[in-house]
């Protein structure tokens, strides 16, 4: 067998597979298990609950005002 063309101890196909794997992990926009995600703010959660119909308009306005007041008090 001719194994004189090893690329630093690995065949060319293995280097190609590693490059594809690294590209998939770091460059794809899809959710990869174990990848860090931005945490949702309380206002984002409130908007999602309102959009899904879990809370009424009055509850949304009341809770939104409370959250906005808390934000202004922190600054």
Helices and strands as residue ranges (DSSP letters): H 12-27, H 42-52, H 57-74
